[in-house]
């Protein structure tokens, strides 16, 4: 399944921030990837794992049999990106994939932008991983994490701007797609402050609504398709109004993020 997809339309930037020029999937030559590897930590595996939700959205939105989509997620609890043996993952057959990956999505630690030491480690890990991913014939992407919510000991309303800058700069340096999940969380929170996107016991990990929003943002970013008209709702576990709201936020955020 390799087909040309329409480019995402442009819109005014959200969140009150400056206009940001980011490379879209189309501009990076990402063309409806069938074989996707996600590398991260517990932010990915919460709520039945992000990759399962994205894969189901792709199957519906592109009309592709689930069996044709190979999605693999490898996570280390509390792990930073540098913990992962990228070379091993990329070698065909080592992680249950009998075909080379088309796209590799990298997620850093949730505090990667909050100290010089963590930022330096993240930058080093991204640069090294991106080079290996490209050498293996795949395209790297960066999953911009959400910021800690109020109640977390490291909460700061400016954290999302630090995260945005970290991922934008790393993406530009590595020539990688940046997936603006963190900005989607901020926009959803701005529109519906009552909606819980992060667990109330740690103010960090995503709730089911948070994971659903992240999945819709990944889908819109990687495949250049709007998630707005999707019907996938995790088999009835996300109520229709909430699901529709989150899909719209994902599309609006992605549209704005890739504005030139």
N, C-alpha and C positions, 0 to 999 in steps of 0.2 A: 504494500500500500504506500505508494509514493505519488502524491498528487500536488498540484499547485493550489494553494489556499489564498483567499482574498486577504489583503492587508487590513489591519485594524484601522478604523477611522480615527482621525485626530479630534481632540477636544481640549478645552481649557484645563489647566492643571488643577487638581484637587488639593485639599489640605492647606490651602493658603500659601504653599511654598513656591519657590521660583520655578519657571518652566525648566524641564529637564529633558535633554536629548539623550535617548537611549536607543540602542540598536534593537529592532524587533526581530522576531524569529525569522521572518522572511528576508530581512536584510543580512542575516547571518547564514542564510542558506539552509535553515532548519525546515524540512519539508515532511510534515506528518510522520514523525518517527514512530516506528512499530516497537523498537527495542530500546527501553529506557531503564537506566540504573539510577536509583536514588541513594545517596550516601549522606548519613546524618546521625541524629540521635533520637531521644525520646519525643521530640517535637514531631517527628515523622511517624513513630509507631503508635502513638495514642489513638484511641477511637477507631480500631480496626485498620489502622495504618493508612496514611495519606495515599500511598500508591494504589491501593485498592479502589479508593473513591475516584481518583483521576482516571484510572483505567476504565471504570464503568461509565464515566462521563464521555470518554473518548469513543467507546463502543457505541453509545447511543448517538452522540453528536455527529460522528463520521460514518455511522452505519457499518461498522467493522465488526466481524465476529470476535468475541472475546478471545478465542483461541489464537487469533492472529496477532494479538498484542502481548509482547513479553515485557512485563514490568517486574523489576527486581528491586527490593529495598533492603539495604544493609545498614543497621544502626548499632551504635554503642551508647548505652545509657550514660548520660552526662558527658559524653565524649566531645572532644574538639575534632575538627577536621583532620588535623595532623596525626591523630591516632590510627587512621585507616590505612591499610596497606593497598594503596590504589593499584599498584602494578599487578598484584594478585587478582584483584577484582576484574581487571580488564582483560586478563588472559582467558581466552575462550574456553568454556567448560568448567571453570573453577567455581562459579557461583550459581550453577544450575541453568546457565544460558548457553544454548548451543549455537547461537549466532552472535556476531559482534554487536555491541551496543551502538545505537545511532546518537543517543543523547545521554549525558551524565549530569545529573543535578546534584550540586554540592551544597550542604547546609552547615554553617559554622555554629559554634557554641553561642548560646543566647547572650552571653556577656562579652562576645568578641570585640564589640566596639567600645567597651567601657573601661579599658585600661590599655596603656601603651604596650605592655607585655603581651596581652591577649591579641591586640590588634596586629602586632608584628608577627605573632605566630600564625594568625589567620592569613595574613598577606603571603607569608612564605608558603603555607600549605596550599593556598589557591594557585599561586604561580606554578608550583611544582606539579600539582594535580592537573592543571589545565594543559601543561606541556605534554604530560603523559597521555591524557585523553585525546588530544589532537594527534599525537603520534600513533595512537591506536585506530585512527580514522573516525573518531566520534567528535561531537561538539560539546563543550562544557557549558553549563548553566549554573547560576548562583541563586539559591532560594533565600531571599531577604527575609530574615526572621522578624517576628513581631517584638515589640518592646514589652518589658515587664509592666504589669498593671499596678494600679494603686494598691498598696498593702504589702507589696514586695519590698524587701529591705534595700534593694538597689533601684527602686522606682525613681524616675526623674522625668518630667514631661519633655525634656530635651533629648531623651535617649533615642527616640525614633529618628531625629535628625542625625545623630551620630551613626546610627545603623544605616540610614539611607546613604550617607556619605561613604561609609566603609564599603558597602556593596557596589555602589556606583563606581567608585574609584577602582575597586578590584575587578569589576566587570570590564571596564574600559581597558585596564592594563592587560587582562587575560583574553580580551576579545571574546567575552562570554555573554550569553543572554542573562540578564538580571530579571528575576521574577519578583514583582513587588508585593509579596504577601504582607509584609509589615505595614505597608501603606494602606492596604485593603482593610486591615484590622483597625487602623486609625480612622479611616473613612466610615466604616460601619459603626464604630463607637461614636463618631460625631453625629451620625444620623439617628442612631438608636442607642443612647447611652444605657438603656435598661437591659439590653441584650448581653448576656454573659458569653464572652468569647474565650475567657480563660478560667481555669479552675479556681474556685474560691478558697481552696485550702493552701494554694501556693502562689496564686496570682501570676503564674508563668505558663504552665502547660495548657494547650488548647482544650476547650470543651468540644463536644460534637459539632456545635455550630461553628466554632473556630476552625476545626479541621475541614468542614464542608466549604467554608469560605476560602480556605487555603487551596483546596482542590479545584474549586471553580477558577481561582486566580491562576493556578498552574495551567489548567486547561486553556484558558483564554490567551495566556502568554505564549505557550509553546505551540498551540495549533492554530492561532489566529482566527479562531471561531468564537462567536459570542455564546456564553453559557446561558443567556437569559431564557431561551425557550426550551431548555432541557427539562425533562420530567423526573430525572433521577433524584430520589429523596432518601436514599439509604433504606429502601424497602419500608417506607412509611415512618421511619424514626425521626426524620426532620419534618416538622409540620409545613404544609404548603406555603403559607404566608412568609414564614421565616426563610424557607429555601429560596423563594422567589426574590426576597429582599437581598439575600446574600449573593445570589447570582448577579443581580443588577449591580451591587456594589463592586463585585469582582470585575465586571465588564467596564464599569465607569473608571475604576482605578487603572486598569490596564490601558484603556484608551488614552487616558491622561498621561500616563507614565511614558508612553512612547511618542509623545508630542515632540515634533522637531522645533 
